[in-house]
Amino acid sequence: MSAALPHPSAFQVRAAEIAFWLVLAAGFWLWPAYLALWSQILIAGLFALSFDLVLGYAGIVSLGHAAYFGVGAYAAGVLSRHGWGEPFSGLLFAAFCAGVTGFLTSFLVVRGKDLTRLMVTTGIGLLLYELANRLTDITGGNDGLIGMEMSPVLGLFRFDMYGRTAYGYSLAVTFVLFLLMRRLLHSPFGLSLRGIRDNPGRMLVLGYPVHRRLIAAYTLSAVYAGIAGALLAQTTQFVGTEVLSFNRSAEVMVMLIVGGTGMLYGGLVGAAVFMVAHHYLSDINAVYWQFWLGAFLIAIVMFGRDGVLGACLRLSQAWNRRKPAVKS
């Protein structure tokens, strides 16, 4: 399936990749009225990218990945609420907190198989959700964490109601972290993760430290998820318990499947498709929009094996195979 799809090398940059990021950079002019929405899409895409590392590349199934997203969101929110609103240091603090949480819980997650991992990750997510709900003095409980004040990005760009700074800030952070992830996945470490995903027993026989690699991948994934959560907290200046909810974990899995697992860009594309469909379908029918969204997602899975990117890749390959016949 997705493992058979071609992957570019660490240094090979394709024209489609350049065009992808140029379109996002041109978003200030392409969709100026929807910059706030697209900043949320970028954050969701970064979250899906973090989930792709554990599911698409390491083969770890999880239904509680929102735990680390929420830890990052609350870490950045609490830091800002107590007078430290500098954005980049807030991201680093959130990454640290989420990374520590991911590392401590990874020993439970990597020990079992798929069903056990589903139960353990779901339990971790539910525990942290209830903890955030009860620690009202710190998290605000059901009322949410309010009173956040963010400093201007680089001391120059204030967060505004139109989402211009939020979009530029989210795009820059997502782009840098994407490049780091791209390089990592094409390194020997990333290649070993694919081998562990496909045949962990063989990798163990070959002398690879399977459990240590899985713990490292899970911890790094938690770091990325925490940064995504911190971005959400900083750009909206509000954190609610829903950042830790089961629905958040389920949605990121849906986004990744829609885009294509183990394909690097799958999380970003899936987040865009899912959230744009969510936005427009809810505008069309405010009561039954979930029915149409469900039908849309089923259609993608049924007719687009390996997600949107997988379908596009197969169409491109079929078109390239037809070219010589057309010319002759």
C-alpha positions as CSV (number, residue, x, y, z in Angstrom):
1,M,0.0,0.0,0.0
2,S,1.6,3.3,1.0
3,A,4.9,1.6,1.6
4,A,5.1,0.9,-2.1
5,L,4.7,4.5,-3.1
6,P,7.8,6.3,-4.1
7,H,9.4,8.7,-1.7
8,P,11.8,11.5,-2.8
9,S,15.3,11.5,-1.4
10,A,16.2,13.8,1.4
11,F,17.7,16.5,-1.0
12,Q,15.5,16.0,-4.1
13,V,12.9,18.7,-4.2
14,R,10.2,18.3,-6.8
15,A,8.4,21.0,-8.7
16,A,5.1,20.0,-7.1
17,E,6.6,20.5,-3.6
18,I,7.8,24.0,-4.5
19,A,4.4,24.8,-6.0
20,F,2.7,23.5,-2.8
21,W,4.6,25.9,-0.5
22,L,4.4,28.8,-2.9
23,V,0.6,28.5,-3.0
24,L,0.5,28.6,0.8
25,A,2.9,31.5,0.9
26,A,0.6,33.3,-1.6
27,G,-2.4,32.7,0.7
28,F,-2.2,36.3,1.9
29,W,-3.5,37.3,-1.5
30,L,-5.4,34.1,-2.6
31,W,-7.7,33.9,0.4
32,P,-7.3,37.1,2.5
33,A,-10.8,36.7,4.0
34,Y,-10.0,33.2,5.3
35,L,-6.6,33.6,6.8
36,A,-7.9,32.6,10.3
37,L,-9.4,29.4,8.9
38,W,-6.2,28.6,7.0
39,S,-4.0,29.2,10.1
40,Q,-6.2,26.5,11.8
41,I,-5.7,24.2,8.8
42,L,-1.9,24.6,9.0
43,I,-2.0,23.8,12.7
44,A,-4.1,20.8,12.1
45,G,-1.7,19.8,9.3
46,L,1.2,20.0,11.7
47,F,-0.6,17.9,14.2
48,A,-1.4,15.3,11.5
49,L,2.2,15.3,10.4
50,S,3.2,14.4,14.0
51,F,0.7,11.6,14.0
52,D,2.0,10.4,10.6
53,L,5.4,9.8,12.2
54,V,3.9,7.2,14.6
55,L,1.2,5.7,12.4
56,G,2.5,6.0,8.9
57,Y,6.2,5.5,9.5
58,A,6.6,3.7,12.8
59,G,3.3,1.7,12.6
60,I,2.1,2.7,16.1
61,V,-1.7,2.9,16.2
62,S,-3.0,5.5,18.6
63,L,-6.4,6.9,19.6
64,G,-5.1,9.3,22.2
65,H,-2.6,11.5,20.3
66,A,-4.6,14.6,21.4
67,A,-3.0,14.1,24.8
68,Y,0.3,15.7,23.6
69,F,-1.5,18.3,21.5
70,G,-3.4,19.4,24.7
71,V,-0.3,19.3,26.9
72,G,1.4,21.7,24.5
73,A,-1.6,24.0,24.3
74,Y,-2.0,24.2,28.1
75,A,1.8,24.7,28.5
76,A,1.9,27.7,26.2
77,G,-1.4,29.0,27.6
78,V,-0.4,28.8,31.2
79,L,3.0,30.4,30.4
80,S,1.3,33.3,28.6
81,R,-1.3,33.7,31.4
82,H,1.5,34.2,33.9
83,G,3.1,37.0,32.0
84,W,5.4,35.3,29.5
85,G,3.8,35.9,26.1
86,E,6.9,35.6,23.8
87,P,5.7,33.2,21.1
88,F,8.8,31.2,20.2
89,S,9.9,30.5,23.8
90,G,6.3,29.4,24.4
91,L,6.7,26.9,21.6
92,L,9.9,25.6,23.1
93,F,8.3,25.2,26.5
94,A,5.3,23.4,25.0
95,A,7.6,21.1,23.0
96,F,9.5,20.3,26.2
97,C,6.4,19.5,28.3
98,A,4.8,17.5,25.5
99,G,8.1,15.7,24.8
100,V,8.5,14.7,28.5
101,T,4.9,13.5,28.6
102,G,5.4,11.5,25.4
103,F,8.6,10.0,26.6
104,L,7.1,8.9,30.0
105,T,4.1,7.3,28.3
106,S,6.0,5.8,25.4
107,F,7.2,2.9,27.5
108,L,3.5,1.8,28.0
109,V,2.6,2.3,24.3
110,V,5.4,0.5,22.5
111,R,5.2,-2.6,24.7
112,G,1.9,-3.9,23.2
113,K,0.5,-4.7,19.8
114,D,-2.2,-2.8,17.9
115,L,-5.2,-3.5,20.1
116,T,-3.2,-3.0,23.3
117,R,-1.9,0.3,21.9
118,L,-5.3,1.5,21.0
119,M,-6.5,0.9,24.6
120,V,-3.4,2.4,26.3
121,T,-3.4,5.5,24.1
122,T,-7.1,6.0,24.6
123,G,-6.7,5.7,28.3
124,I,-3.8,8.2,28.4
125,G,-5.9,10.7,26.5
126,L,-8.9,10.2,28.8
127,L,-6.8,10.5,32.0
128,L,-5.2,13.8,30.8
129,Y,-8.6,15.1,29.7
130,E,-10.1,14.5,33.2
131,L,-7.0,15.9,34.9
132,A,-7.4,19.1,32.9
133,N,-11.1,19.2,33.8
134,R,-10.4,18.9,37.5
135,L,-7.4,21.3,37.8
136,T,-9.6,24.3,37.4
137,D,-7.1,26.7,39.1
138,I,-4.5,25.9,36.4
139,T,-6.5,25.0,33.3
140,G,-9.8,26.8,33.9
141,G,-11.7,23.5,33.6
142,N,-14.8,23.5,31.4
143,D,-14.7,27.3,31.2
144,G,-11.3,27.2,29.5
145,L,-8.0,29.0,30.0
146,I,-8.5,32.7,29.4
147,G,-6.5,35.8,30.1
148,M,-3.7,35.0,27.7
149,E,-1.7,37.9,26.3
150,M,0.7,37.2,23.4
151,S,3.6,39.5,22.6
152,P,4.1,40.5,18.9
153,V,6.0,37.9,16.9
154,L,9.7,39.0,16.6
155,G,8.5,42.1,18.5
156,L,7.0,43.4,15.2
157,F,3.8,41.6,14.2
158,R,0.9,41.7,16.6
159,F,-1.8,39.1,16.5
160,D,-4.9,40.7,14.9
161,M,-8.5,39.7,14.4
162,Y,-8.1,39.1,10.7
163,G,-5.6,36.3,11.2
164,R,-2.7,37.8,9.1
165,T,-0.1,37.4,11.8
166,A,-1.5,34.0,12.9
167,Y,-1.3,32.7,9.3
168,G,2.2,33.9,8.7
169,Y,3.4,32.7,12.0
170,S,1.7,29.2,11.6
171,L,3.0,28.9,8.1
172,A,6.6,29.7,9.1
173,V,6.7,27.3,12.0
174,T,5.0,24.5,10.0
175,F,7.4,25.0,7.1
176,V,10.5,24.8,9.3
177,L,9.2,21.7,11.2
178,F,8.2,20.1,8.0
179,L,11.7,20.5,6.6
180,L,13.2,18.9,9.7
181,M,10.7,16.0,9.6
182,R,11.5,15.5,5.9
183,R,15.2,15.3,6.6
184,L,14.6,12.9,9.5
185,L,12.4,10.5,7.6
186,H,15.0,10.2,4.8
187,S,17.8,9.6,7.3
188,P,18.9,6.1,8.4
189,F,16.7,6.6,11.5
190,G,13.6,7.2,9.3
191,L,14.4,4.3,7.0
192,S,14.8,2.0,10.1
193,L,11.3,3.1,11.2
194,R,9.8,1.9,7.9
195,G,11.6,-1.4,8.4
196,I,10.2,-1.7,11.9
197,R,6.7,-0.9,10.7
198,D,6.9,-3.6,7.9
199,N,8.7,-6.3,9.9
200,P,9.8,-5.6,13.4
201,G,11.0,-9.2,14.0
202,R,13.4,-9.0,11.1
203,M,14.8,-5.6,12.2
204,L,15.4,-7.0,15.7
205,V,17.3,-9.9,14.2
206,L,19.4,-7.5,12.2
207,G,20.5,-5.8,15.4
208,Y,18.3,-2.7,15.4
209,P,17.1,-1.5,18.8
210,V,13.5,-1.7,17.9
211,H,12.0,-0.5,21.2
212,R,14.4,2.4,21.5
213,R,13.7,3.5,18.0
214,L,9.9,3.4,18.6
215,I,10.3,5.3,21.9
216,A,12.4,8.0,20.1
217,A,9.8,8.3,17.3
218,Y,6.9,8.5,19.8
219,T,8.6,11.1,21.8
220,L,9.5,13.2,18.8
221,S,5.9,12.9,17.6
222,A,4.7,14.2,21.0
223,V,7.0,17.2,20.6
224,Y,5.5,18.0,17.2
225,A,2.0,17.6,18.5
226,G,2.8,19.8,21.5
227,I,4.1,22.6,19.2
228,A,0.9,22.3,17.1
229,G,-1.2,22.7,20.3
230,A,0.9,25.7,21.4
231,L,0.3,27.3,18.0
232,L,-3.4,26.9,18.5
233,A,-3.3,28.4,22.0
234,Q,-1.2,31.3,20.9
235,T,-3.1,32.2,17.7
236,T,-6.6,31.9,19.3
237,Q,-5.5,33.0,22.9
238,F,-7.8,30.5,24.4
239,V,-7.5,26.8,25.5
240,G,-10.4,24.6,26.3
241,T,-10.6,21.0,27.4
242,E,-11.5,19.9,23.9
243,V,-7.8,20.1,22.9
244,L,-7.5,16.9,24.9
245,S,-10.7,15.3,23.8
246,F,-11.2,11.9,22.0
247,N,-12.8,13.7,19.1
248,R,-9.5,15.6,18.5
249,S,-7.6,12.3,18.3
250,A,-10.2,10.8,16.0
251,E,-10.2,13.8,13.7
252,V,-6.4,13.8,13.3
253,M,-6.6,10.1,12.3
254,V,-9.3,10.9,9.8
255,M,-7.3,13.7,8.3
256,L,-4.2,11.5,7.9
257,I,-6.2,8.7,6.3
258,V,-7.9,11.1,3.9
259,G,-4.6,12.6,2.9
260,G,-2.6,9.4,2.9
261,T,-0.5,7.7,5.6
262,G,3.2,7.4,5.3
263,M,3.4,10.0,2.5
264,L,4.9,13.0,4.3
265,Y,2.4,15.5,2.7
266,G,-0.6,13.3,3.6
267,G,-1.3,15.1,6.9
268,L,-1.1,18.6,5.4
269,V,-3.3,17.7,2.4
270,G,-5.8,15.7,4.6
271,A,-6.1,18.5,7.1
272,A,-6.9,21.0,4.3
273,V,-9.5,18.6,2.6
274,F,-11.2,17.7,5.9
275,M,-11.4,21.2,7.3
276,V,-12.4,22.9,4.1
277,A,-15.1,20.3,3.6
278,H,-16.2,20.8,7.2
279,H,-16.4,24.6,6.7
280,Y,-18.4,24.6,3.5
281,L,-20.7,21.7,4.3
282,S,-21.7,23.2,7.7
283,D,-22.5,26.5,5.8
284,I,-24.6,24.6,3.3
285,N,-26.6,22.7,5.9
286,A,-26.2,23.6,9.6
287,V,-28.3,20.7,10.8
288,Y,-27.3,17.7,8.6
289,W,-23.8,18.7,7.7
290,Q,-22.2,15.8,9.5
291,F,-24.2,13.3,7.3
292,W,-22.7,14.9,4.1
293,L,-19.2,15.1,5.7
294,G,-19.4,11.4,6.6
295,A,-20.5,10.5,3.0
296,F,-17.7,12.6,1.6
297,L,-15.1,10.9,3.8
298,I,-16.5,7.4,2.9
299,A,-16.3,8.3,-0.8
300,I,-12.6,9.3,-0.4
301,V,-11.7,6.1,1.4
302,M,-13.7,3.9,-1.0
303,F,-12.5,5.4,-4.3
304,G,-9.2,6.9,-3.2
305,R,-7.0,4.1,-1.8
306,D,-4.1,5.5,0.1
307,G,-6.0,8.8,0.4
308,V,-6.1,11.8,-1.8
309,L,-2.3,11.8,-2.5
310,G,-2.4,8.1,-3.3
311,A,-5.2,8.6,-5.9
312,C,-3.4,11.6,-7.4
313,L,-0.2,9.6,-7.7
314,R,-1.9,6.7,-9.4
315,L,-3.6,9.1,-11.9
316,S,-0.2,10.7,-12.6
317,Q,1.4,7.3,-13.2
318,A,-1.5,6.3,-15.5
319,W,-1.2,9.5,-17.4
320,N,2.6,9.1,-17.8
321,R,2.1,5.5,-19.1
322,R,-0.3,6.8,-21.8
323,K,2.0,9.5,-23.1
324,P,4.1,7.3,-25.4
325,A,1.0,5.7,-26.9
326,V,-0.6,9.1,-27.6
327,K,2.6,10.3,-29.3
328,S,2.9,7.2,-31.5
